[in-house]
């Protein structure tokens, strides 16, 4: 274990002693930190880390420490709402709302059929919720339109694992991170998206130990600052870089020939695909120095152990699934999988997105079952006691396909559970028009941008107010207990789902209720039976055992009663025809394979190597839109700020959107630090202040995607493309084209005015006014001279530093320009 000792992070606001501490798990990111919820007078008043939990040993990130504030927010929804004839949401009763929901569901089933209804859920719910969604959606509604916001976040994780290894589930885990010699963080800004895991890595390095750290990111993030090598490549060239690295590894014979021969298929095709990618071509395409590429290839080719992590920088980029498959290829040719300290670790983003995939709320059928395999369909029909002909077959449908169905009038009801797609979807202006054509039901604890297009809103319980299990990024199941009951008038998602199924009168083939369990624990017992004998077998788990052990990794069964640290230690993969979770797709085109085509691959328990083709991003800068646009998260916020925006500390740290622009681009455009500018793409425009930095490449701008108010015009997803990866169908948020426009008031100099008086009148520093107008000494202005007045906003965003240090000084050099109004000598180094 990397942690040498525990450190109990705590954030409590209470008058007097806390009444009790309730066992739970952090409900923010996928790291899965153990915690306790503080309760005083039957109210959540704080949180502290669980010092015995192996994931975090008591540590919490800034979002985790502050997540409980939202539970007490005064704008919690406490009653259902329906949209009236005047197009306003008005309060109603639960019976009225659910009766309308059921009436509309039956109408859509009658007029449009089962695929007229879609369920779009979350990555922040519980296993029991997701399994019930799977059962309602697949066996009750008989719909194949089940998706979640995990499509936007980590759908590529699943498909990369299916393609190479035949089943979902991360091969490596946190213990491997503790033991490895080398870590490659590929498009994974872990210092901001998984702060505790970053601290776990850095704790080893602070002791003078390994790992050697490689970071691949077009931005110089806090993570990149900690790297031994930072590969700051041109956007959209991830696969080109990996091709160049693999070319170098094969050329130098840094491969495990025995492992390749005995445990993989497809080597020749893979080798052929990287043959052209010498150092010259790779450097030309990626913009990286040849020496740096060669150095990284040697490190990866010779290291005795390797963990490679990926996140949105890989998943939301061009060639997303191919990039992650290429990382799998790297581990396979080196034989670095199923060994201590080694394996690909394609991360999850949200605290339970992996859970949703495992139990079939999204993606394939429950417990890694193949929706294109009649044998697996028959198994599910028997387990659920339904007719197999009622279960949809074939690959799942994604949210962008659902939007198309809305636009074409083929989707009549969209059930949105605990997510805010009107901020998180790409090209959201198009998405809003589609939603407005459909009957929308939203389950949420708050009014959001998405409730603006809702016809029914159902108020839901939050973390700490309901019971259930979450699976983190390394397959660990963690327990969340009830700390306090939900507010009066509010229901947990699980019980809303049960009520809906009962009102819809879903039955099995014997005429009994389709759903017969009544509590989350009873639901888990049914799920365990469904999981038996499958890759994600949980038959030896119980709530009590999970709590006692502070989490257990699946599979957990009679053979492995204490869980499984890493997968594929026997180097047998889930690629037998009747075992595999999917027959897969062509990684270059996304075309679905038939069963016969999969058979011809001849994997039969071996991992599959692929030949992959590099395609540059579909949208690139042009003369009209000359800059790359990329988006991402901040350490202070989660997704669309529904919860973190209600935590005072987090909101104050990052209260608004902005655009990061490189110093040289800012100088060309005469943009001042903090100046409000217009960012324009072929799809929309936003107005945000500029942060002038040297942490992005020249020609690249960055906009955080958290800010999506319809009124404030700061939504990054007004700008982003809605193209998707051909295999995972994950949107390509990371590469769009844009331009920056100045928004300035014109002022004509009159008698008696000076530059100083004009600056004072408009409340901006005189130096900024000179810079904005490119004035040179002696700064003379004449009567009738027109000057431009920039609008300046303060955009100090304090970067989060692990080990409880927070530094408000910028991490970047500003060249000759002042960084912020909080300039310090250190900031001008």
ZAMARGU-4260 file (C-alpha; in steps of 0.2 Angstrom, whole numbers, plus 5000, padded with zeros to 4 digits):
<rodrens>
0) 5000/5000/5000 | 5007/5017/4995 | 5000/5026/5011 | 5012/5025/5025 | 4999/5032/5037
5) 4981/5038/5039 | 4976/5056/5038 | 4958/5060/5043 | 4952/5075/5032 | 4936/5082/5040
10) 4924/5096/5036 | 4910/5099/5049 | 4899/5113/5053 | 4889/5110/5069 | 4884/5118/5084
15) 4890/5106/5098 | 4896/5088/5096 | 4890/5078/5081 | 4877/5065/5086 | 4883/5051/5076
20) 4895/5046/5061 | 4887/5035/5048 | 4897/5024/5036 | 4897/5029/5018 | 4907/5031/5002
25) 4911/5047/4993 | 4899/5051/4979 | 4909/5062/4968 | 4923/5054/4957 | 4927/5036/4953
30) 4941/5034/4966 | 4929/5028/4979 | 4935/5035/4995 | 4928/5028/5011 | 4920/5041/5023
35) 4908/5044/5037 | 4894/5056/5037 | 4892/5068/5052 | 4874/5069/5058 | 4867/5082/5071
40) 4849/5084/5075 | 4844/5072/5061 | 4853/5083/5048 | 4869/5080/5038 | 4882/5093/5045
45) 4898/5086/5038 | 4910/5072/5032 | 4926/5064/5037 | 4938/5052/5029 | 4938/5034/5034
50) 4956/5030/5040 | 4954/5011/5038 | 4948/5012/5020 | 4962/5006/5009 | 4958/5017/4995
55) 4961/5034/5004 | 4966/5030/5022 | 4955/5045/5028 | 4960/5057/5014 | 4947/5067/5004
60) 4948/5078/4989 | 4940/5096/4989 | 4924/5091/4980 | 4922/5076/4992 | 4925/5087/5008
65) 4911/5098/5002 | 4898/5087/4994 | 4886/5087/5009 | 4882/5105/5008 | 4870/5102/4993
70) 4859/5091/5004 | 4855/5106/5015 | 4853/5118/5001 | 4837/5129/5003 | 4832/5126/4985
75) 4829/5107/4986 | 4814/5101/4977 | 4801/5095/4989 | 4786/5091/4978 | 4783/5084/4961
80) 4781/5097/4947 | 4771/5096/4931 | 4770/5108/4916 | 4753/5116/4914 | 4744/5123/4899
85) 4753/5139/4901 | 4770/5131/4899 | 4774/5133/4918 | 4780/5120/4930 | 4768/5119/4945
90) 4768/5109/4961 | 4757/5093/4961 | 4755/5077/4971 | 4765/5061/4968 | 4749/5052/4963
95) 4745/5065/4950 | 4763/5065/4943 | 4765/5046/4942 | 4748/5044/4935 | 4752/5056/4921
100) 4769/5047/4919 | 4761/5030/4917 | 4747/5037/4905 | 4760/5045/4894 | 4771/5029/4894
105) 4756/5018/4889 | 4752/5031/4875 | 4769/5030/4868 | 4770/5011/4869 | 4754/5010/4859
110) 4758/5023/4846 | 4777/5022/4844 | 4781/5005/4851 | 4794/5000/4864 | 4808/5010/4856
115) 4797/5026/4858 | 4803/5027/4876 | 4821/5030/4882 | 4829/5030/4899 | 4844/5041/4902
120) 4852/5038/4919 | 4868/5043/4928 | 4885/5037/4935 | 4881/5043/4952 | 4867/5031/4957
125) 4868/5014/4966 | 4869/4997/4959 | 4851/4993/4965 | 4845/5008/4955 | 4854/5003/4939
130) 4849/4984/4940 | 4831/4990/4942 | 4832/5001/4927 | 4839/4987/4917 | 4825/4976/4922
135) 4811/4989/4919 | 4819/4995/4902 | 4823/4978/4895 | 4810/4966/4902 | 4796/4979/4906
140) 4796/4991/4892 | 4806/4980/4880 | 4816/4995/4875 | 4834/4995/4869 | 4835/5013/4872
145) 4845/5013/4889 | 4859/5025/4890 | 4867/5036/4903 | 4878/5051/4905 | 4892/5038/4906
150) 4891/5039/4887 | 4899/5056/4888 | 4911/5051/4901 | 4919/5033/4900 | 4909/5023/4887
155) 4926/5021/4878 | 4932/5011/4893 | 4920/4998/4891 | 4922/4996/4872 | 4941/4996/4873
160) 4940/4982/4886 | 4927/4972/4876 | 4938/4973/4860 | 4954/4967/4867 | 4949/4956/4882
165) 4931/4951/4878 | 4923/4958/4894 | 4922/4974/4904 | 4931/4977/4920 | 4948/4985/4923
170) 4962/4973/4923 | 4973/4983/4935 | 4969/4992/4951 | 4975/5004/4964 | 4987/4991/4972
175) 4996/4990/4955 | 4998/5008/4955 | 5007/5006/4972 | 5019/4993/4965 | 5023/4998/4947
180) 5039/5005/4941 | 5031/5016/4928 | 5014/5025/4926 | 5008/5033/4910 | 4994/5045/4913
185) 4986/5046/4895 | 4974/5061/4894 | 4971/5059/4913 | 4973/5075/4923 | 4972/5065/4939
190) 4978/5080/4950 | 4961/5088/4947 | 4949/5074/4943 | 4955/5061/4956 | 4965/5071/4969
195) 4966/5057/4982 | 4973/5045/4969 | 4986/5058/4963 | 4991/5060/4981 | 4993/5042/4983
200) 5005/5041/4968 | 5015/5056/4974 | 5017/5050/4991 | 5028/5036/4984 | 5038/5049/4974
205) 5040/5060/4989 | 5048/5045/4998 | 5061/5044/4984 | 5053/5029/4976 | 5046/5025/4959
210) 5035/5027/4948 | 5043/5035/4933 | 5028/5046/4928 | 5024/5050/4909 | 5009/5062/4906
215) 5001/5064/4889 | 4991/5080/4888 | 4990/5095/4876 | 4989/5106/4892 | 5002/5108/4905
220) 4991/5104/4920 | 4996/5101/4938 | 4998/5083/4934 | 5010/5087/4920 | 5020/5098/4931
225) 5023/5082/4942 | 5029/5071/4927 | 5046/5065/4923 | 5041/5067/4904 | 5026/5078/4898
230) 5021/5074/4880 | 5012/5090/4876 | 5005/5084/4859 | 4994/5093/4846 | 4976/5089/4849
235) 4969/5074/4841 | 4985/5065/4838 | 4984/5052/4852 | 4984/5037/4841 | 4998/5044/4830
240) 5009/5045/4846 | 5005/5027/4851 | 5009/5021/4834 | 5026/5029/4834 | 5029/5022/4851
245) 5024/5004/4846 | 5035/5006/4830 | 5050/5010/4841 | 5046/4995/4853 | 5044/4983/4839
250) 5060/4990/4830 | 5070/4987/4845 | 5062/4970/4849 | 5056/4976/4867 | 5043/4963/4867
255) 5038/4947/4876 | 5038/4935/4862 | 5032/4920/4872 | 5017/4930/4879 | 5012/4936/4862
260) 5014/4919/4854 | 5004/4910/4868 | 4991/4922/4874 | 4987/4934/4859 | 4981/4934/4841
265) 4982/4947/4828 | 5001/4952/4830 | 5005/4953/4812 | 4990/4964/4808 | 4995/4976/4822
270) 5013/4976/4817 | 5009/4981/4799 | 4998/4995/4805 | 5012/5004/4814 | 5026/5000/4801
275) 5025/5018/4793 | 5026/5027/4810 | 5044/5031/4811 | 5051/5045/4822 | 5050/5058/4808
280) 5032/5055/4804 | 5026/5053/4822 | 5035/5070/4827 | 5028/5078/4811 | 5010/5073/4816
285) 5010/5075/4835 | 5022/5091/4836 | 5033/5082/4848 | 5052/5082/4848 | 5059/5066/4840
290) 5070/5064/4855 | 5056/5064/4867 | 5046/5051/4858 | 5061/5040/4857 | 5064/5042/4876
295) 5046/5038/4881 | 5046/5023/4869 | 5062/5016/4877 | 5055/5019/4895 | 5039/5009/4890
300) 5049/4996/4881 | 5061/4992/4895 | 5051/4995/4911 | 5048/4979/4921 | 5031/4985/4926
305) 5018/4997/4919 | 5001/5004/4923 | 4993/5015/4910 | 4978/5025/4915 | 4966/5034/4903
310) 4952/5047/4905 | 4943/5060/4895 | 4958/5066/4886 | 4958/5049/4878 | 4940/5045/4878
315) 4933/5062/4872 | 4946/5063/4858 | 4947/5058/4840 | 4951/5039/4838 | 4945/5037/4856
320) 4943/5018/4856 | 4957/5015/4844 | 4969/5025/4856 | 4963/5014/4871 | 4965/4998/4861
325) 4983/5004/4856 | 4987/5005/4875 | 4980/4988/4877 | 4991/4982/4862 | 5006/4990/4871
330) 5003/4980/4887 | 5000/4964/4878 | 5016/4965/4867 | 5026/4968/4883 | 5017/4955/4893
335) 5013/4968/4906 | 4995/4962/4911 | 4989/4951/4925 | 5005/4954/4934 | 5008/4964/4950
340) 5011/4982/4946 | 5005/4980/4928 | 4990/4982/4917 | 4979/4995/4907 | 4968/5005/4919
345) 4955/5013/4909 | 4947/5024/4922 | 4929/5028/4926 | 4924/5046/4929 | 4909/5046/4941
350) 4908/5036/4957 | 4897/5022/4950 | 4898/5023/4931 | 4906/5006/4931 | 4892/4999/4941
355) 4879/5005/4928 | 4889/4995/4915 | 4891/4980/4926 | 4873/4977/4930 | 4866/4982/4913
360) 4858/4999/4916 | 4868/5004/4900 | 4878/4995/4887 | 4876/4976/4886 | 4865/4964/4897
365) 4868/4962/4915 | 4883/4953/4921 | 4893/4955/4905 | 4881/4946/4894 | 4881/4948/4876
370) 4865/4956/4868 | 4869/4948/4851 | 4871/4930/4858 | 4855/4920/4859 | 4862/4909/4873
375) 4864/4924/4884 | 4847/4931/4879 | 4840/4914/4884 | 4849/4915/4901 | 4842/4932/4905
380) 4825/4927/4900 | 4826/4912/4912 | 4833/4923/4926 | 4819/4936/4924 | 4806/4923/4920
385) 4801/4932/4904 | 4799/4927/4885 | 4816/4928/4877 | 4807/4936/4862 | 4803/4951/4873
390) 4821/4955/4876 | 4829/4967/4863 | 4845/4960/4854 | 4860/4969/4846 | 4872/4983/4852
395) 4865/4997/4863 | 4859/5014/4856 | 4867/5030/4862 | 4861/5047/4867 | 4866/5055/4851
400) 4855/5042/4842 | 4841/5046/4854 | 4842/5064/4849 | 4840/5060/4831 | 4825/5049/4836
405) 4818/5065/4845 | 4821/5076/4830 | 4812/5063/4818 | 4797/5061/4829 | 4801/5043/4834
410) 4805/5045/4852 | 4789/5050/4862 | 4796/5049/4880 | 4813/5053/4888 | 4816/5048/4906
415) 4830/5057/4913 | 4837/5051/4930 | 4849/5061/4940 | 4859/5070/4926 | 4859/5087/4917
420) 4861/5084/4898 | 4856/5102/4894 | 4873/5107/4900 | 4883/5091/4897 | 4878/5086/4880
425) 4889/5092/4865 | 4881/5105/4853 | 4868/5108/4867 | 4858/5121/4857 | 4853/5107/4844
430) 4850/5095/4859 | 4838/5107/4867 | 4827/5109/4851 | 4826/5090/4850 | 4821/5088/4869
435) 4807/5101/4866 | 4799/5089/4854 | 4798/5075/4866 | 4789/5072/4883 | 4803/5073/4896
440) 4802/5066/4914 | 4816/5072/4925 | 4821/5065/4942 | 4832/5077/4951 | 4835/5085/4968
445) 4835/5102/4961 | 4829/5113/4946 | 4842/5112/4933 | 4844/5118/4915 | 4836/5101/4910
450) 4820/5104/4920 | 4818/5119/4909 | 4812/5107/4895 | 4804/5094/4907 | 4785/5090/4907
455) 4787/5081/4924 | 4799/5083/4938 | 4801/5071/4952 | 4811/5076/4968 | 4824/5063/4973
460) 4834/5058/4988 | 4852/5062/4988 | 4868/5053/4994 | 4867/5051/5013 | 4848/5049/5012
465) 4847/5032/5003 | 4856/5015/5004 | 4865/5005/4991 | 4881/5000/4983 | 4893/5009/4971
470) 4907/5001/4961 | 4923/5012/4959 | 4935/5012/4945 | 4945/4997/4950 | 4930/4985/4952
475) 4928/4988/4971 | 4910/4988/4978 | 4908/5000/4992 | 4893/5003/5003 | 4883/5019/5006
480) 4872/5019/5021 | 4857/5030/5026 | 4863/5044/5037 | 4846/5054/5038 | 4829/5051/5029
485) 4826/5061/5014 | 4815/5077/5016 | 4797/5075/5017 | 4789/5074/5000 | 4805/5067/4992
490) 4808/5049/4987 | 4824/5038/4983 | 4826/5034/4964 | 4825/5015/4969 | 4807/5017/4976
495) 4802/5028/4961 | 4807/5014/4950 | 4797/5001/4959 | 4782/5013/4960 | 4783/5015/4941
500) 4784/4996/4938 | 4770/4993/4949 | 4759/5006/4941 | 4764/5000/4923 | 4759/4982/4929
505) 4774/4974/4922 | 4773/4955/4924 | 4783/4940/4921 | 4777/4926/4910 | 4768/4917/4924
510) 4758/4933/4928 | 4768/4938/4943 | 4775/4955/4946 | 4791/4957/4936 | 4799/4965/4951
515) 4796/4956/4967 | 4810/4963/4978 | 4805/4978/4989 | 4821/4984/4996 | 4839/4988/4990
520) 4846/4973/5000 | 4833/4961/4992 | 4837/4968/4975 | 4856/4965/4978 | 4852/4946/4982
525) 4843/4945/4965 | 4857/4953/4956 | 4870/4941/4964 | 4860/4926/4957 | 4861/4935/4940
530) 4880/4937/4941 | 4883/4919/4946 | 4897/4912/4934 | 4900/4928/4924 | 4915/4939/4925
535) 4907/4951/4937 | 4902/4937/4949 | 4897/4944/4966 | 4889/4929/4974 | 4900/4929/4989
540) 4897/4947/4994 | 4885/4954/5007 | 4882/4972/5013 | 4890/4967/5030 | 4905/4959/5022
545) 4908/4974/5010 | 4907/4986/5025 | 4918/4975/5036 | 4932/4974/5023 | 4929/4992/5017
550) 4926/4987/4999 | 4928/4971/4989 | 4933/4969/4971 | 4924/4958/4960 | 4924/4944/4955
555) 4920/4937/4972 | 4913/4920/4973 | 4917/4903/4981 | 4934/4902/4973 | 4938/4920/4977
560) 4928/4924/4993 | 4939/4939/4997 | 4938/4947/4980 | 4951/4949/4966 | 4965/4961/4965
565) 4968/4960/4947 | 4961/4952/4932 | 4969/4939/4920 | 4982/4933/4931 | 4980/4916/4922
570) 4981/4925/4905 | 4965/4918/4900 | 4953/4931/4893 | 4934/4931/4889 | 4936/4928/4871
575) 4928/4911/4869 | 4912/4913/4858 | 4899/4909/4871 | 4908/4918/4885 | 4912/4935/4877
580) 4902/4950/4882 | 4902/4956/4864 | 4907/4950/4846 | 4914/4967/4845 | 4916/4980/4831
585) 4928/4985/4818 | 4939/4997/4828 | 4942/5008/4812 | 4924/5009/4806 | 4912/5004/4820
590) 4904/4991/4810 | 4897/4977/4821 | 4904/4960/4819 | 4893/4944/4817 | 4896/4929/4828
595) 4904/4920/4813 | 4916/4934/4810 | 4921/4934/4828 | 4924/4915/4827 | 4935/4918/4813
600) 4947/4929/4824 | 4951/4913/4833 | 4954/4921/4850 | 4947/4907/4861 | 4953/4913/4877
605) 4967/4924/4870 | 4968/4943/4870 | 4966/4951/4853 | 4979/4963/4845 | 4972/4975/4832
610) 4979/4985/4817 | 4973/5002/4819 | 4971/5017/4807 | 4975/5035/4813 | 4961/5048/4807
615) 4964/5066/4811 | 4949/5075/4820 | 4934/5078/4809 | 4934/5096/4813 | 4950/5106/4813
620) 4955/5124/4813 | 4951/5134/4797 | 4954/5152/4792 | 4937/5157/4799 | 4939/5147/4815
625) 4958/5147/4817 | 4960/5140/4835 | 4958/5123/4843 | 4945/5122/4856 | 4946/5109/4870
630) 4935/5107/4886 | 4937/5099/4903 | 4935/5099/4921 | 4941/5110/4936 | 4947/5103/4952
635) 4934/5113/4961 | 4918/5107/4952 | 4909/5091/4946 | 4901/5090/4929 | 4887/5103/4928
640) 4889/5110/4946 | 4872/5104/4952 | 4880/5099/4968 | 4897/5107/4969 | 4889/5124/4964
645) 4879/5124/4980 | 4895/5121/4991 | 4901/5139/4996 | 4919/5135/4996 | 4919/5127/4979
650) 4908/5140/4971 | 4919/5154/4978 | 4935/5146/4971 | 4928/5145/4954 | 4912/5155/4952
655) 4912/5157/4933 | 4917/5151/4916 | 4932/5157/4907 | 4944/5154/4892 | 4962/5150/4893
660) 4972/5157/4879 | 4991/5156/4876 | 5001/5172/4878 | 5006/5173/4860 | 4988/5172/4854
665) 4983/5185/4867 | 4996/5197/4860 | 4991/5194/4842 | 4973/5199/4847 | 4978/5212/4859
670) 4968/5204/4873 | 4970/5209/4891 | 4971/5197/4906 | 4953/5195/4912 | 4945/5204/4897
675) 4928/5197/4893 | 4929/5190/4875 | 4917/5181/4863 | 4922/5163/4859 | 4913/5158/4843
680) 4912/5140/4834 | 4902/5135/4819 | 4888/5130/4832 | 4887/5144/4844 | 4895/5158/4854
685) 4899/5162/4873 | 4906/5177/4882 | 4919/5173/4895 | 4934/5182/4903 | 4951/5177/4896
690) 4965/5169/4907 | 4981/5172/4898 | 4993/5157/4901 | 5007/5147/4895 | 5000/5131/4900
695) 4990/5128/4883 | 4999/5126/4867 | 4999/5141/4855 | 4983/5140/4844 | 4973/5130/4857
700) 4960/5137/4869 | 4953/5129/4884 | 4935/5131/4892 | 4929/5122/4907 | 4912/5114/4904
705) 4904/5116/4921 | 4895/5132/4918 | 4879/5130/4908 | 4866/5142/4914 | 4854/5147/4900
710) 4855/5165/4906 | 4874/5168/4908 | 4880/5162/4891 | 4896/5153/4897 | 4892/5135/4891
715) 4906/5127/4883 | 4894/5115/4875 | 4886/5128/4865 | 4902/5127/4855 | 4907/5108/4854
720) 4905/5096/4840 | 4892/5082/4842 | 4903/5069/4832 | 4905/5053/4841 | 4918/5039/4841
725) 4913/5025/4828 | 4914/5011/4841 | 4910/5018/4858 | 4899/5032/4852 | 4907/5044/4864
730) 4906/5062/4859 | 4922/5070/4854 | 4922/5085/4866 | 4941/5088/4865 | 4943/5094/4847
735) 4932/5108/4840 | 4937/5124/4830 | 4934/5141/4836 | 4939/5160/4835 | 4941/5173/4848
740) 4932/5190/4846 | 4935/5206/4856 | 4919/5214/4864 | 4923/5232/4867 | 4915/5248/4870
745) 4920/5263/4859 | 4925/5279/4867 | 4929/5296/4858 | 4941/5307/4868 | 4933/5324/4872
750) 4940/5340/4878 | 4949/5338/4895 | 4950/5319/4895 | 4966/5310/4898 | 4970/5291/4897
755) 4970/5291/4916 | 4953/5299/4917 | 4945/5287/4904 | 4952/5272/4913 | 4946/5278/4930
760) 4928/5282/4922 | 4927/5264/4916 | 4935/5256/4931 | 4950/5248/4923 | 4969/5249/4926
765) 4977/5262/4914 | 4990/5250/4909 | 4976/5238/4903 | 4969/5252/4893 | 4985/5256/4885
770) 4988/5238/4881 | 4971/5235/4873 | 4974/5250/4861 | 4992/5246/4858 | 4998/5263/4863
775) 5016/5266/4864 | 5025/5279/4875 | 5022/5294/4878 | 5004/5287/4877 | 4997/5303/4869
780) 4979/5304/4864 | 4970/5318/4855 | 4953/5325/4855 | 4942/5314/4843 | 4953/5299/4845
785) 4943/5283/4847 | 4949/5271/4860 | 4942/5253/4864 | 4937/5250/4882 | 4938/5231/4887
790) 4927/5224/4900 | 4938/5216/4913 | 4933/5202/4925 | 4943/5194/4939 | 4947/5176/4935
795) 4958/5170/4949 | 4956/5152/4951 | 4966/5145/4965 | 4974/5128/4959 | 4972/5114/4971
800) 4988/5107/4978 | 4988/5090/4987 | 4994/5088/5005 | 4982/5102/5011 | 4991/5116/5003
805) 4981/5129/4993 | 4991/5142/4983 | 4981/5157/4976 | 4997/5162/4965 | 4996/5156/4947
810) 5006/5141/4942 | 5011/5148/4925 | 5023/5162/4920 | 5015/5177/4912 | 5029/5183/4901
815) 5028/5202/4901 | 5009/5203/4905 | 5002/5204/4923 | 4993/5188/4927 | 4979/5194/4938
820) 4976/5208/4950 | 4984/5198/4963 | 5001/5198/4956 | 5015/5193/4967 | 5034/5193/4965
825) 5032/5174/4963 | 5019/5176/4950 | 5031/5186/4939 | 5046/5175/4940
</rodrens>
